């Protein structure tokens, strides 16, 4: 199963791309970033993740420059809820602020509707009902299609789902970092997409002997083993590995074709 329908009605390829690491400053770096995201679409990636936090919107503008008008099957999801104040960033999910952030995201991405809008972090200074109530209103107005969360606990997810339908959760998770296992299990039970960020860094840089052994047997990289394990771990997992190099992009996407046997999964600790 290489696809998953976010929210039950938004199909995407389960291996997406996280745009956070892309250089956005004018020059060769930006030109390389534009070439990379265009290549991502060419090879079949249909889910690209960005955020207002990434360059204060510059990352969103880069994606629009590279890909607008967007292919019909491409989903560009962005995140709000963290804003700059002077030289610092802070949580800000007050309803009036979220409205401004969403409108700015719409303008930068050059769209009339953001199909998946994720709250980057819950704002501890704003009641949960106010934060998610504002996103529910924006959804009902047609400015966003579906609501997602990031870095939440099982209890926070449960309380959020009492306020608005939650289509996705984006928490840190990988083969070697399973702190949010319980959140993943809750998402799977509810049919909520789980977008692990930092899905391969641990597997690539802290590869255990067993991961390295499996990779050698299959003739693939440890990062590919990590991504293949995620895809096998749960049907709701949509990894979004990021890179600034086309070779790594293609390598990551090829992990969808890596087949781990039951014996491999047992050795990896599934």
Order of alpha helices (4+ residues) and beta strands (2+ residues): beta-beta-beta-alpha-beta-alpha-beta-beta-beta-alpha-beta-alpha-beta-alpha-beta-alpha-beta-alpha-alpha-alpha-alpha-alpha
